[in-house]
Structure formats: structure tokens, C-alpha cells
Amino acid sequence: MGRRSVVGARADRIDRETVTPVVDMANKVVGFLLEVAMLAAFLCWGFQQVVPWNLILGLGVPAAVVVLWGAFLAPRSSRRLPEITASWASLGLFLAAAAALAGAGLTGWGIAMALLSIAHFAAAHWFSGTSQG
């Protein structure tokens, strides 16, 4: 009985205000890791193409994504898209990277990236309070 009351007291101290910032920060870390994985996926896919397209796509696609991300999706960009548009665009790029992994023969990694991307997108909307979309 005494043990149960201690566990209950501990559970009472863990509330949404305590957990939300930690989980939100973890989701932001996952988002950053997805960005890095996206670039790696496009590199991997591009370099598996036939010569000379392997160099053009292997370097060009990730470079184009970095430029577009920096211009329109980066949090500190002066030309950042509206939040909901940026969120959907980033999800689209993450899913394109997942498809690129699958196209490169790394189907398991592609599926994992797609599922993690969708979970990250849902969590980001949950924590931002955005119900549109």
C-alpha cells in the first residue's frame, strides 16, 4: 500500500507542462536527424545512377535541396514559407528521400524513414497546437 501511494505521488508530479518541453526538444532533434538522413538518402540514390548521371544527381540533388531548404524552410530564413506550408514541404522532402532510399535498394531504411517522418510531422503538429492540415 505504501509503495502504491509513492508511485501515485510520482505520477502526479509528471504532468503535461513537465513532459511536453522534453518531448518537443526530442522531436526537434529527430527533425534535425531526418534532415541529415534526407541528404544522405539523396546522395546514396544519386551516386547509384549510371555514369555520368551519378555525379550530376549525386551532387546536384542534395545541393539543390540544401539551397531550397536554406532559402524557404530554415527557421531563421527571411523568406521562410508560412509554418503550415513549410511543415508540409519538409514532410514531402522527407518522403521523397524515403522513396530515394527504396529506389537505391534500401527498402527497409526507406520504410523506416517514411514512418519516422510521418511520426515527426504528427508530433510537430501536436506540440505546436496546429490542428489544420
Legacy VTK file of the C-alpha trace (Angstrom):
# vtk DataFile Version 3.0
C-alpha trace
ASCII
DATASET POLYDATA
POINTS 133 float
0.000 0.000 0.000
2.733 2.467 0.930
4.541 1.754 -2.302
1.462 2.410 -4.364
0.983 5.851 -2.820
4.619 6.779 -3.616
4.173 5.706 -7.232
0.941 7.660 -7.399
2.626 10.740 -5.932
5.404 10.484 -8.520
2.875 10.143 -11.307
1.068 13.248 -10.074
4.276 15.280 -10.405
4.722 14.299 -14.056
2.268 16.443 -15.944
1.968 17.842 -19.453
3.936 21.021 -18.618
6.866 18.890 -17.481
6.863 16.313 -20.274
5.953 18.490 -23.257
9.171 20.561 -23.456
11.339 17.455 -23.203
9.420 15.534 -25.847
9.209 18.630 -28.046
13.011 19.031 -27.875
13.452 15.335 -28.664
11.173 15.785 -31.689
13.306 18.710 -32.858
16.404 16.531 -32.589
14.623 13.843 -34.628
13.770 16.520 -37.199
17.419 17.517 -37.494
18.474 13.884 -37.849
15.835 13.448 -40.558
17.314 16.430 -42.411
20.771 14.854 -42.339
19.346 11.466 -43.346
17.472 13.131 -46.209
20.704 14.498 -47.653
22.413 11.129 -47.206
19.494 9.392 -48.935
19.665 11.709 -51.945
23.452 11.257 -52.109
23.118 7.486 -51.962
20.408 7.395 -54.607
22.199 9.815 -56.911
25.526 8.029 -56.835
23.847 4.732 -57.743
22.714 6.095 -61.098
24.548 5.369 -64.358
27.592 7.391 -65.411
27.603 10.478 -65.889
24.255 10.937 -64.138
25.694 9.565 -60.909
27.819 12.683 -60.395
25.160 15.085 -61.619
22.388 13.612 -59.457
24.607 12.537 -56.566
25.893 16.058 -56.063
23.169 18.138 -57.712
20.065 16.876 -55.942
21.473 17.252 -52.398
22.906 20.660 -53.298
19.542 21.820 -54.665
17.773 20.540 -51.548
20.236 22.375 -49.277
19.737 25.642 -51.183
15.941 25.354 -51.241
15.786 24.259 -47.595
18.006 27.141 -46.527
16.003 29.677 -48.514
12.444 28.588 -47.731
12.350 26.099 -44.851
15.118 27.128 -42.447
13.731 28.631 -39.228
15.816 31.820 -39.498
15.304 32.378 -43.239
13.940 35.780 -44.209
11.951 34.055 -46.996
10.610 31.217 -44.847
7.328 29.802 -46.027
4.310 30.027 -43.703
4.580 27.436 -40.917
1.967 25.007 -42.236
3.381 25.176 -45.787
6.942 24.679 -44.539
5.807 21.708 -42.471
4.093 20.022 -45.427
7.032 20.799 -47.730
9.505 19.270 -45.283
7.318 16.166 -44.974
7.245 15.930 -48.766
11.034 16.143 -48.972
11.464 13.556 -46.213
9.104 11.176 -48.021
10.910 11.801 -51.323
14.148 10.867 -49.554
12.474 7.713 -48.225
11.450 6.856 -51.789
15.018 7.537 -52.917
16.283 5.053 -50.335
13.820 2.470 -51.582
14.899 3.228 -55.160
18.519 2.709 -54.141
17.651 -0.786 -52.920
17.496 0.157 -49.235
13.798 -0.557 -48.825
13.918 -1.187 -45.072
15.674 2.121 -44.448
13.191 3.843 -46.770
10.227 2.454 -44.852
11.827 3.410 -41.532
12.471 6.945 -42.776
8.912 7.282 -44.083
7.406 6.132 -40.776
9.727 8.334 -38.723
8.949 11.306 -40.986
5.215 10.877 -40.538
5.620 10.457 -36.769
7.808 13.584 -36.614
5.261 15.560 -38.664
2.390 14.445 -36.404
4.343 15.199 -33.233
5.379 18.624 -34.515
1.725 19.482 -35.145
0.706 18.090 -31.772
3.246 20.228 -29.899
2.640 23.365 -31.927
-1.101 23.125 -31.340
-1.724 23.191 -35.077
-4.853 21.288 -35.952
-5.052 22.356 -39.568
-3.527 20.420 -42.389
LINES 1 134
133 0 1 2 3 4 5 6 7 8 9 10 11 12 13 14 15 16 17 18 19 20 21 22 23 24 25 26 27 28 29 30 31 32 33 34 35 36 37 38 39 40 41 42 43 44 45 46 47 48 49 50 51 52 53 54 55 56 57 58 59 60 61 62 63 64 65 66 67 68 69 70 71 72 73 74 75 76 77 78 79 80 81 82 83 84 85 86 87 88 89 90 91 92 93 94 95 96 97 98 99 100 101 102 103 104 105 106 107 108 109 110 111 112 113 114 115 116 117 118 119 120 121 122 123 124 125 126 127 128 129 130 131 132
